[in-house]
Amino acid sequence: MLTQKEVQQLDEQYIAHTYARYAMPLAQGSGSQCRDFNGKTYIDFGSGIGVNSLGFCDPAWAQAVAEQARTLSHCSNYFATEPCVLLAQEVCRRTGMSKVFFANSGAEANEGAIKAARKYASQKGKTGGKIVTLVNSFHGRTMTTLTATGQKEMHVDFDPFMPGFDYAQAGNLEDTLQKLDGAVAVMMEMIQGEGGVNMLEKEYVAAVAGYCHAHDILIIDDEVQTGAGRTGAFLCCEHYGLRPDIVTMAKGLGGGLPIGAVLLSEKVQGVFSPGSHGSTFGGNPIVCAGALAVLKQMDAAFMQAVADKGAMMKKALLGMPGVAAVSGCGLMIGISLAQGTAKEAAAKCLEKGLIVLTAKDKLRLLPPLNIAQEHIDAGLAILGQVLAELA
Ligand SMILES: Cc1ncc(COP(=O)(O)O)c(C=O)c1O
């Protein structure tokens, strides 16, 4: 095994630094805790950015992955496999959607959704393929999903961009309806995750949906971060009573292995035909076996527990010094600070043994969905100390 220093040196020398990494590499993880190379333990309020929905190395997930790796590892999408079809069936059963296209990431799922929407429109004789997204949204880092991302600062240096995108002010119905004129689809996150854990208003979503239904404009719901139980419902759109035409999932669905999914409703289920889209690794049996093990644990009691833990954490946070506001739903929580920066607070938390995330100027918490009460309490105690120091 390498030493911490060796890992740091190799990281510095060979990795393209697209992330401002923390100095210490991680060595081992189990449930809601992990350890660095010096044996220091950290409580995890980040889940690897919303991926480890059952924590690090959940035993049932690890067992399913290992067993599938010994049975049938990969065979290409020219063959159906048991984990892939069972996962698609389970995702459809839980969401009421009709078909699934599996990919490897959130961006790739959104690429698939954009292609599906444009093909649907093209088959209906609609031209232009305009897709409206929201200002401050985040949909991925590929060229098309970066174009879809409504954050100008992320566009710097990467033009030219894909044509056919327009950006509406989230929550501004007049602006949104104006931009939707002539569009083939709208793509929205119910809670903007990277954008700062900002929840869309129910009335706004309902009004946009009403307009879209009336004009056959498809609703693409980006649930890459909010999906798979994160908000206390399998999909966040359930809280809104929204029935999207296309849903994208990724992150927590795989429980730690790369996955993306494009969920197609009955209306658009026939849009893809052989040759119109693809992905070599999409629906990989090992990944799907892991995802099935994740979903197996997500029953009604599990979802209720996510909602309850989230409500309890929010209440505790609101009583902490220097907390100006708390946003989000379930175990997706944003914290606006009255004093200090989120980056400063996150670094101090890490020093004291707690991993938290940031999103814009807020702290962002995405703990494992099955986090135990003792770890919530221990994490909140550290956070409380840090915020008191900053206040
Ligand atoms: C809402 C949303 N969409 C898309 C993405 C991109 O996912 P990935 O990094 O897996 O490509 C993210 C990632 O944070 C996201 O939060």
The ligand as an SDF file (V2000), in Angstrom:
LIG
                    3D

 16 16  0  0  0  0  0  0  0  0999 V2000
  -28.6110   18.1650  -11.0860 C   0  0  0  0  0  0  0  0  0  0  0  0
  -27.3830   17.5870  -11.6950 C   0  0  0  0  0  0  0  0  0  0  0  0
  -27.3910   17.2460  -12.9910 N   0  0  0  0  0  0  0  0  0  0  0  0
  -26.3040   16.7210  -13.5840 C   0  0  0  0  0  0  0  0  0  0  0  0
  -25.1320   16.5410  -12.9020 C   0  0  0  0  0  0  0  0  0  0  0  0
  -23.9340   15.9550  -13.5870 C   0  0  0  0  0  0  0  0  0  0  0  0
  -23.7190   14.6660  -13.1080 O   0  0  0  0  0  0  0  0  0  0  0  0
  -22.3130   13.9360  -13.3790 P   0  0  0  0  0  0  0  0  0  0  0  0
  -21.2780   14.6580  -12.6030 O   0  0  0  0  0  0  0  0  0  0  0  0
  -22.5550   12.5340  -12.8800 O   0  0  0  0  0  0  0  0  0  0  0  0
  -22.0910   13.9780  -14.8420 O   0  0  0  0  0  0  0  0  0  0  0  0
  -25.0720   16.8900  -11.5460 C   0  0  0  0  0  0  0  0  0  0  0  0
  -23.8250   16.7300  -10.7810 C   0  0  0  0  0  0  0  0  0  0  0  0
  -23.6300   17.2650   -9.7390 O   0  0  0  0  0  0  0  0  0  0  0  0
  -26.2220   17.4270  -10.9340 C   0  0  0  0  0  0  0  0  0  0  0  0
  -26.2260   17.7870   -9.6370 O   0  0  0  0  0  0  0  0  0  0  0  0
  1  2  1  0
  2  3  1  0
  2 15  2  0
  3  4  2  0
  4  5  1  0
  5  6  1  0
  5 12  2  0
  6  7  1  0
  7  8  1  0
  8  9  2  0
  8 10  1  0
  8 11  1  0
 12 13  1  0
 12 15  1  0
 13 14  2  0
 15 16  1  0
M  END
$$$$
